[in-house]
Amino acid sequence: VADIKKLKSVGICTIKGIQMTTRRALCNVKGLSEAKVDKIKEAANKLIEPGFLTASEYSEKRRMVFHITTGSQEFDKLLGGGIESMAITEAFGGVRKYFSCFFLFILYEFTVVTAQLPGPNGYTGGKIIFIDTENTFRPDRLRDIADHFNLDHDAVLDNVLYARAYTSEHQMELLDYVAAKFHEEAGIFKLLIIDSIMALFRVDFSGRGELAERQQKLAQMLSRLQKISEEYNVAVFVTNQMTADPGATMTFQADPKKPIGGHILAHASTTRISLRKGRGELRIAKIYDSPEMPENEATFAITAGGIGDAKE
């Protein structure tokens, strides 16, 4: 019982969670020796089936995946039905200020739709955890969108669990709490949002001398996010910042900006969405990278009620 309590204190709450954690990481848990970790791993391996499945069996397992609507049919179609569970979806836009607000419009729409509205294929909705790294979360914005869907303000706000992260280490520590909460209320939480994924890493690690350490810490956090999304069948949605790419002008690229985080973030994100401003209230989303969706664009509108389809 004491050992289980120690594991839960670092967000390892299931047998699968033990399988997903390295021996070295388990040895770093206070109170667990190498001999005890070997016994825990041995016991866990006896309780879970081997990792290999036939393609048919894995296809059946994928039926558990659900999609969370964005509020726009065109945007949902672009994403293959919406924000996918058991995956990390990353969105990034321009470096100008309105894009931070733009991200929030999307995030708030996600939270409201996820918390209150049922979706296709038996999706029932659920709660959300929001990790804020830039102090941009505004609960009043949720009330406006709740009015759009004729939902109760208090119910909408109560379905969102909010945490403010102050350092990259704190951001990582919060994921232990997230895993514990997902286990405690199994099947209740459907979405984890981090806005933004890279902001604190850019502050805590500066210059090329600390770049390797930054990328290593980032890789560890993204690996943790991937495991959480698969273990608890939740959707992970992260926003990212962009930076100017000095080398782009040499290759005559149309857009000399690129998302930060390098190859580490690029490979960890299942689906990457590029966002840009259109005319008036119109916005354009483009599939930047996806394992199954073709490179395509969708136009949608931002309104007081959140996100909707563009009107001709």
Phi, psi and chi 1 to 4 in degrees:
 res  aa     phi    psi   chi1   chi2   chi3   chi4
   1 VAL       -  -40.8  173.5      -      -      -
   2 ALA   -64.8  -39.6      -      -      -      -
   3 ASP   -66.8  -40.0  -67.3  -22.9      -      -
   4 ILE   -63.2  -39.8  -69.2  173.0      -      -
   5 LYS   -63.0  -39.3 -169.6  174.1 -178.8  179.9
   6 LYS   -63.9  -41.8  -68.7  170.3 -172.0  173.4
   7 LEU   -65.7  -42.3  -69.4  170.6      -      -
   8 LYS   -65.2  -28.0  -74.8 -174.4  174.3 -178.8
   9 SER   -66.5  -20.2   69.9      -      -      -
  10 VAL  -111.3   20.0  -67.0      -      -      -
  11 GLY    82.8   12.3      -      -      -      -
  12 ILE   -99.6  102.9  -57.0  171.3      -      -
  13 CYS  -117.9   -4.3  -54.4      -      -      -
  14 THR  -135.5  165.1   64.7      -      -      -
  15 ILE   -61.5  -40.1  -59.4  -62.3      -      -
  16 LYS   -63.5  -34.0 -167.4  171.8 -176.7 -180.0
  17 GLY   -63.1  -36.6      -      -      -      -
  18 ILE   -66.1  -42.5  -67.0  172.9      -      -
  19 GLN   -61.5  -33.0 -175.4 -171.9   35.5      -
  20 MET   -82.4   -4.8  -70.9  176.7  168.2      -
  21 THR  -109.7  135.0  -51.8      -      -      -
  22 THR   -71.5  157.7   63.7      -      -      -
  23 ARG   -60.2  -39.6  -81.3  180.0  167.1   81.2
  24 ARG   -60.3  -43.4 -178.6 -168.4  -67.0 -177.3
  25 ALA   -65.4  -38.2      -      -      -      -
  26 LEU   -67.1  -36.2  -71.3  173.4      -      -
  27 CYS   -66.9  -22.6  -73.5      -      -      -
  28 ASN   -78.3  -11.2  -72.0  -26.2      -      -
  29 VAL   -72.4  125.8  177.7      -      -      -
  30 LYS   -59.3  124.9 -171.0  175.4 -179.4 -179.7
  31 GLY    99.3   -4.5      -      -      -      -
  32 LEU  -108.6  118.1  -64.8 -175.4      -      -
  33 SER   -86.8  169.7   63.8      -      -      -
  34 GLU   -61.6  -40.5  -74.5 -171.0   27.7      -
  35 ALA   -63.4  -42.0      -      -      -      -
  36 LYS   -68.2  -38.0 -175.1  164.5  -76.5 -172.9
  37 VAL   -62.8  -41.1  166.0      -      -      -
  38 ASP   -61.2  -41.0  -72.9  -21.2      -      -
  39 LYS   -65.9  -40.1  -72.6 -177.7  179.5  179.2
  40 ILE   -63.9  -44.8  -70.6  171.9      -      -
  41 LYS   -63.0  -42.5  -82.2  -76.2 -170.0 -179.6
  42 GLU   -63.1  -44.1 -175.3 -179.2  -10.4      -
  43 ALA   -65.2  -40.2      -      -      -      -
  44 ALA   -64.6  -40.5      -      -      -      -
  45 ASN   -65.9  -26.9  -71.2  -26.2      -      -
  46 LYS   -75.5  -23.6  -71.3  178.7 -179.1  178.5
  47 LEU   -93.1  -16.2  -67.9  171.1      -      -
  48 ILE  -115.5  150.0   52.3  179.7      -      -
  49 GLU   -73.0  159.4   56.8 -169.5   37.8      -
  50 PRO   -57.1  156.9  -23.3   33.0      -      -
  51 GLY   -73.3  -13.4      -      -      -      -
  52 PHE   -87.8  134.0  -71.6   99.8      -      -
  53 LEU  -128.3  154.6  -58.3  172.0      -      -
  54 THR   -73.9  160.0   64.9      -      -      -
  55 ALA   -59.5  -33.7      -      -      -      -
  56 SER   -66.0  -42.7  178.0      -      -      -
  57 GLU   -66.4  -40.4  -71.7  171.5  -27.5      -
  58 TYR   -67.9  -35.7 -173.7   65.0      -      -
  59 SER   -60.7  -39.1  176.1      -      -      -
  60 GLU   -66.5  -39.0 -168.8   64.3   28.3      -
  61 LYS   -64.2  -35.1 -175.4  179.8  177.4 -179.4
  62 ARG   -67.7  -13.1  -70.9  -78.8  -60.5  170.6
  63 ARG   -66.2  -17.4  -69.3 -179.2 -178.0  -87.3
  64 MET   -72.8  -18.9  -64.8  170.1   57.8      -
  65 VAL   -65.3  134.8  171.4      -      -      -
  66 PHE  -121.6  165.9   58.0   82.6      -      -
  67 HIS  -124.4  138.7  -68.4   83.4      -      -
  68 ILE  -103.6  123.6  -58.5  168.2      -      -
  69 THR   -66.8  148.7  179.7      -      -      -
  70 THR   -93.5  -10.6   62.7      -      -      -
  71 GLY   101.6  -14.6      -      -      -      -
  72 SER  -119.1  125.9  163.6      -      -      -
  73 GLN   -63.7  -37.8  -68.7 -177.3   -1.6      -
  74 GLU   -66.6  -42.0  -73.2  -61.5  -48.0      -
  75 PHE   -64.6  -44.1 -157.9  168.1      -      -
  76 ASP   -59.4  -42.7  -73.3  -12.3      -      -
  77 LYS   -62.5  -40.1 -174.7  178.3  177.3 -178.4
  78 LEU   -59.9  -37.1  179.2   75.1      -      -
  79 LEU   -91.2    3.5  -63.1  173.6      -      -
  80 GLY    79.2   25.5      -      -      -      -
  81 GLY   126.4  -15.1      -      -      -      -
  82 GLY   134.7 -164.7      -      -      -      -
  83 ILE   -72.9  122.8  -57.4  -59.6      -      -
  84 GLU   -86.6  141.4 -174.2  179.2   59.2      -
  85 SER   -81.0  167.9   69.9      -      -      -
  86 MET    57.1   30.9  -67.2 -167.1 -173.7      -
  87 ALA  -155.0  160.4      -      -      -      -
  88 ILE  -106.0  122.0  -61.6  175.1      -      -
  89 THR  -108.1  125.6  -58.9      -      -      -
  90 GLU  -113.5  135.6  173.3 -161.9   -5.4      -
  91 ALA  -125.8  137.7      -      -      -      -
  92 PHE  -144.7  154.7   53.7   84.9      -      -
  93 GLY  -142.5 -160.6      -      -      -      -
  94 GLY   -69.9  171.8      -      -      -      -
  95 VAL   -87.0   -5.5  -67.1      -      -      -
  96 ARG   -75.3  158.7  -75.3  159.7   57.4 -175.3
  97 LYS   -61.7  -33.8 -174.5   63.7 -179.6  176.0
  98 TYR   -65.0  -16.9   62.5   73.1      -      -
  99 PHE   -72.5  -27.4  -94.0   99.3      -      -
 100 SER   -64.7  -40.8   61.0      -      -      -
 101 CYS   -66.1  -39.1  -60.8      -      -      -
 102 PHE   -60.1  -43.6  174.6   60.8      -      -
 103 PHE   -59.6  -42.1  -78.9  141.9      -      -
 104 LEU   -64.3  -38.5  -76.5  176.2      -      -
 105 PHE   -55.9  -46.3  -88.7   86.5      -      -
 106 ILE   -65.2  -47.6  -65.6  177.2      -      -
 107 LEU   -60.3  -45.5  -67.1  172.2      -      -
 108 TYR   -64.3  -38.6  -67.5  160.6      -      -
 109 GLU   -61.8  -43.0 -178.3   71.1    6.8      -
 110 PHE   -58.3  -48.3  -74.0  162.6      -      -
 111 THR   -61.6  -44.8   53.0      -      -      -
 112 VAL   -65.2  -49.1  172.5      -      -      -
 113 VAL   -60.8  -43.1  172.4      -      -      -
 114 THR   -65.9  -44.1  -51.6      -      -      -
 115 ALA   -70.0  -33.6      -      -      -      -
 116 GLN  -119.1  -31.9  -58.3  -64.8  -26.8      -
 117 LEU  -102.6  128.8  -58.3  178.9      -      -
 118 PRO   -69.1  155.9   25.2  -32.8      -      -
 119 GLY  -125.2 -170.6      -      -      -      -
 120 PRO   -70.3  165.2   24.7  -32.7      -      -
 121 ASN    58.1   35.9  -58.2  -40.1      -      -
 122 GLY    79.1   10.4      -      -      -      -
 123 TYR   -68.7  128.2  174.5   69.6      -      -
 124 THR  -103.8   -4.6   56.6      -      -      -
 125 GLY    85.6  171.8      -      -      -      -
 126 GLY  -178.6 -167.0      -      -      -      -
 127 LYS   -91.8  169.0  -67.2 -176.4  177.6 -179.3
 128 ILE  -133.5  145.8  -56.5   93.4      -      -
 129 ILE  -112.5  129.9  -68.8 -177.9      -      -
 130 PHE  -118.5  115.9 -171.0  113.0      -      -
 131 ILE  -103.0  118.3  -63.1  177.6      -      -
 132 ASP  -106.7  118.9 -176.8    4.0      -      -
 133 THR  -103.6   -8.9   68.0      -      -      -
 134 GLU  -125.3   11.2  -61.9 -175.0   85.0      -
 135 ASN    56.7   47.8 -166.7   27.8      -      -
 136 THR  -111.3   -3.5   51.5      -      -      -
 137 PHE   -73.5  128.7 -177.2   74.0      -      -
 138 ARG  -129.2  104.3  -63.0  -65.0  179.7  -92.7
 139 PRO   -58.9  -31.2  -22.6   32.9      -      -
 140 ASP   -60.4  -29.3  -71.8  -17.4      -      -
 141 ARG   -62.7  -33.7  173.0   66.3 -170.4  146.7
 142 LEU   -65.2  -33.9  -67.2  179.0      -      -
 143 ARG   -63.7  -40.1  -66.5 -172.6  174.3   91.5
 144 ASP   -61.1  -43.4  -64.9  -24.2      -      -
 145 ILE   -72.2  -34.3  -58.4  177.6      -      -
 146 ALA   -60.1  -39.6      -      -      -      -
 147 ASP   -61.9  -37.4  -71.1  -22.6      -      -
 148 HIS   -61.3  -35.1  177.7   74.6      -      -
 149 PHE  -100.6    7.7  -70.6  105.2      -      -
 150 ASN    56.5   46.2  -64.3  -43.4      -      -
 151 LEU  -109.2  154.8  -61.1  174.3      -      -
 152 ASP   -71.3  129.1 -180.0   68.6      -      -
 153 HIS   -57.6  -49.5  -69.7 -179.6      -      -
 154 ASP   -63.2  -40.4  -68.0  -24.3      -      -
 155 ALA   -63.1  -41.8      -      -      -      -
 156 VAL   -63.5  -47.2  169.1      -      -      -
 157 LEU   -67.7  -35.3  -66.4  175.6      -      -
 158 ASP   -68.7  -20.8  -72.6  -17.5      -      -
 159 ASN   -85.7   -0.4  -81.1  -30.4      -      -
 160 VAL  -112.8  120.6 -179.5      -      -      -
 161 LEU   -99.8  120.2 -156.9   57.2      -      -
 162 TYR  -111.4  140.4  170.6   82.6      -      -
 163 ALA  -141.4  139.0      -      -      -      -
 164 ARG  -101.0  121.7  173.8   80.6  164.5   93.3
 165 ALA   -97.3  135.9      -      -      -      -
 166 TYR  -109.6  -22.7  -64.7   98.0      -      -
 167 THR  -139.9  165.4   66.8      -      -      -
 168 SER   -63.9  -33.8   56.4      -      -      -
 169 GLU   -66.6  -43.0  -71.5 -178.5    0.6      -
 170 HIS   -61.8  -40.0 -174.0 -153.1      -      -
 171 GLN   -58.8  -42.6 -171.4  173.2  -26.9      -
 172 MET   -67.3  -41.8 -173.3   68.6  174.2      -
 173 GLU   -63.0  -35.3  -70.3  165.5    0.7      -
 174 LEU   -62.6  -27.0  -75.1  173.2      -      -
 175 LEU   -67.6  -28.3  -65.8 -174.2      -      -
 176 ASP   -64.1  -42.1  -67.7  -20.7      -      -
 177 TYR   -66.1  -40.1  173.9   81.7      -      -
 178 VAL   -59.0  -48.6  167.0      -      -      -
 179 ALA   -60.3  -42.8      -      -      -      -
 180 ALA   -63.7  -39.5      -      -      -      -
 181 LYS   -68.4  -41.2 -160.8   66.8  179.9  173.6
 182 PHE   -62.4  -35.4  -75.0  167.9      -      -
 183 HIS   -74.1  -41.0  175.5   72.9      -      -
 184 GLU   -63.2  -41.2 -179.1 -175.3  -35.2      -
 185 GLU  -116.3   65.4  -60.7 -174.9   44.2      -
 186 ALA   -58.2  129.2      -      -      -      -
 187 GLY    82.4   -6.2      -      -      -      -
 188 ILE   -86.7  -43.7  -59.1  -60.9      -      -
 189 PHE   -84.6  135.5  -73.8   89.2      -      -
 190 LYS  -119.2  -18.8  -59.0  -66.2 -175.7 -177.9
 191 LEU  -144.6  136.0  178.1   64.5      -      -
 192 LEU  -119.2  125.0  168.5   62.2      -      -
 193 ILE  -116.0  134.2  -61.7  169.5      -      -
 194 ILE  -125.1  119.7  -58.6 -179.9      -      -
 195 ASP  -129.0  105.0  179.4   37.0      -      -
 196 SER  -113.0  163.1   68.9      -      -      -
 197 ILE   -68.9  -31.9 -169.2   75.3      -      -
 198 MET  -105.1  -11.1  -74.0  -63.0  -58.4      -
 199 ALA   -54.3  -48.7      -      -      -      -
 200 LEU   -73.8  -29.7  -63.4  176.0      -      -
 201 PHE   -67.2  -34.4  -76.2   92.0      -      -
 202 ARG   -68.6  -30.2  -62.1 -177.9   85.3  179.5
 203 VAL   -79.7  -44.3  173.3      -      -      -
 204 ASP   -75.7  -25.3  -65.0  -13.5      -      -
 205 PHE  -124.9  119.1  -59.3   91.4      -      -
 206 SER  -123.9  144.7   58.4      -      -      -
 207 GLY    79.0  164.9      -      -      -      -
 208 ARG   -67.6  -26.0  -70.0 -172.4  177.1  -84.6
 209 GLY   -63.3  -27.8      -      -      -      -
 210 GLU  -107.6    7.1  -63.5 -177.1  -20.5      -
 211 LEU   -64.5  -43.9 -178.2   60.2      -      -
 212 ALA   -61.7  -43.2      -      -      -      -
 213 GLU   -65.8  -40.2 -175.7 -177.7    0.6      -
 214 ARG   -60.0  -46.9 -174.6 -167.0   83.9  170.4
 215 GLN   -66.5  -33.7  -68.1  -57.3   89.3      -
 216 GLN   -66.3  -44.9 -175.2 -179.3   35.8      -
 217 LYS   -65.0  -39.7  -64.0  -69.6 -174.8 -177.0
 218 LEU   -62.7  -43.6  175.2   63.5      -      -
 219 ALA   -60.8  -39.3      -      -      -      -
 220 GLN   -64.7  -41.5  -69.4  171.0   -5.9      -
 221 MET   -68.0  -41.9 -169.1 -171.0   68.6      -
 222 LEU   -66.7  -36.2  -69.0  168.8      -      -
 223 SER   -63.0  -39.8  174.7      -      -      -
 224 ARG   -63.6  -41.9 -173.8   86.4  169.1   99.7
 225 LEU   -62.8  -43.0  -79.4  174.1      -      -
 226 GLN   -61.0  -43.6  -74.1  176.3  -35.7      -
 227 LYS   -66.2  -40.8  -69.0  169.0 -177.0  174.7
 228 ILE   -62.4  -43.7  -73.8  173.7      -      -
 229 SER   -62.4  -38.2   70.3      -      -      -
 230 GLU   -79.0  -41.1  -68.7 -177.4   31.2      -
 231 GLU   -65.3  -38.7 -173.2  175.4   -2.1      -
 232 TYR  -111.5    7.2  -61.6  103.5      -      -
 233 ASN    50.0   60.8 -170.6   21.8      -      -
 234 VAL  -123.0  158.9  -63.5      -      -      -
 235 ALA   -90.3  136.7      -      -      -      -
 236 VAL  -113.7  121.9  175.8      -      -      -
 237 PHE  -120.8  122.9 -179.0   81.4      -      -
 238 VAL  -124.9  145.6  -58.0      -      -      -
 239 THR  -101.6  156.3   68.3      -      -      -
 240 ASN  -137.7  160.5 -166.1   12.2      -      -
 241 GLN   -98.5  165.6  -58.6  169.8  -17.3      -
 242 MET  -121.1  159.3  -66.5 -169.3   74.9      -
 243 THR  -140.6  157.4 -175.0      -      -      -
 244 ALA   -70.1  140.7      -      -      -      -
 245 ASP  -108.6  100.8 -177.7    6.7      -      -
 246 PRO   -59.1  -30.5  -20.6   32.0      -      -
 247 GLY   -76.6  -14.2      -      -      -      -
 248 ALA   -66.7  -32.8      -      -      -      -
 249 THR   -66.8  -26.4   54.6      -      -      -
 250 MET   -72.9  -25.8  -57.6  -63.2  -68.7      -
 251 THR  -102.3    7.9   56.0      -      -      -
 252 PHE    59.0   38.8  -56.5  101.9      -      -
 253 GLN   -72.9  146.3  -68.9 -177.9   21.0      -
 254 ALA   -68.0  -36.6      -      -      -      -
 255 ASP  -119.6  107.9 -171.3   -3.5      -      -
 256 PRO   -81.2   22.5   31.7  -33.9      -      -
 257 LYS  -113.8  152.9  -61.9 -175.7  -65.1  -65.3
 258 LYS  -145.6  154.0   63.7  178.6 -178.6 -179.8
 259 PRO   -69.5  145.7   23.6  -32.7      -      -
 260 ILE   -84.0  170.5   60.8  175.2      -      -
 261 GLY   108.2  -16.0      -      -      -      -
 262 GLY    65.2 -159.1      -      -      -      -
 263 HIS   -67.2  -28.1  -65.0  -63.9      -      -
 264 ILE   -57.8  -51.7  -62.6  -68.1      -      -
 265 LEU   -71.3  -36.7 -175.1   52.7      -      -
 266 ALA   -61.0  -41.0      -      -      -      -
 267 HIS   -79.2  -27.8  -70.0  -59.1      -      -
 268 ALA   -76.5  -34.0      -      -      -      -
 269 SER   -74.2  129.4  -61.1      -      -      -
 270 THR   -71.7  -49.8  -48.4      -      -      -
 271 THR  -126.2  132.3  -59.6      -      -      -
 272 ARG  -116.5  130.2  -50.6 -174.0   85.6 -169.0
 273 ILE  -117.8  126.0  -49.8  165.7      -      -
 274 SER   -95.9  131.4  171.5      -      -      -
 275 LEU  -118.9  139.5  -54.1  166.1      -      -
 276 ARG  -147.2  162.1   69.2  179.1 -170.2  -89.2
 277 LYS   -82.6  140.1 -164.7  176.5 -171.6  -54.3
 278 GLY  -107.8 -153.6      -      -      -      -
 279 ARG   -78.9  136.2  -69.3  179.4  -61.6  173.4
 280 GLY    60.4 -124.2      -      -      -      -
 281 GLU   -89.8    4.0  -64.4  -59.2  -45.2      -
 282 LEU   -78.6  144.3  -62.6 -176.0      -      -
 283 ARG  -130.6  151.8  -59.6  -67.7 -174.8  -90.1
 284 ILE  -121.7  125.2  -60.1  167.3      -      -
 285 ALA  -108.3  138.2      -      -      -      -
 286 LYS  -130.9  136.3 -179.7 -179.4  179.4 -179.8
 287 ILE   -70.4  114.3  -67.9  -69.1      -      -
 288 TYR   -88.0  -35.3 -166.5   80.8      -      -
 289 ASP  -163.3  136.1 -172.1   26.9      -      -
 290 SER  -160.3  143.0  172.5      -      -      -
 291 PRO   -74.7  -17.6   26.9  -33.7      -      -
 292 GLU  -135.6  -20.9   56.4 -178.7  -26.7      -
 293 MET   -93.9  137.1  -59.5  -51.5  -63.6      -
 294 PRO   -71.1  158.0   27.4  -34.8      -      -
 295 GLU   -66.1  118.0 -172.7  174.2  -54.6      -
 296 ASN  -155.8  172.5 -151.6  -15.7      -      -
 297 GLU  -127.2  156.4  -68.1 -174.9   -9.3      -
 298 ALA  -140.8  140.6      -      -      -      -
 299 THR  -107.6  133.1  -58.2      -      -      -
 300 PHE  -142.1  174.0   56.3   95.5      -      -
 301 ALA  -120.7  147.1      -      -      -      -
 302 ILE  -104.5  126.6  -70.4 -179.4      -      -
 303 THR  -129.4  179.7   65.6      -      -      -
 304 ALA   -62.1  -26.8      -      -      -      -
 305 GLY   -90.3    6.9      -      -      -      -
 306 GLY   115.7 -123.7      -      -      -      -
 307 ILE  -117.4  140.7  -66.6  175.6      -      -
 308 GLY  -150.5  177.1      -      -      -      -
 309 ASP   -74.1  147.8  -73.0  -46.5      -      -
 310 ALA   -69.6  137.1      -      -      -      -
 311 LYS   -93.0  136.4  -65.0  179.5 -179.6  178.7
 312 GLU   -66.7      -  -63.4  -64.6  -23.3      -
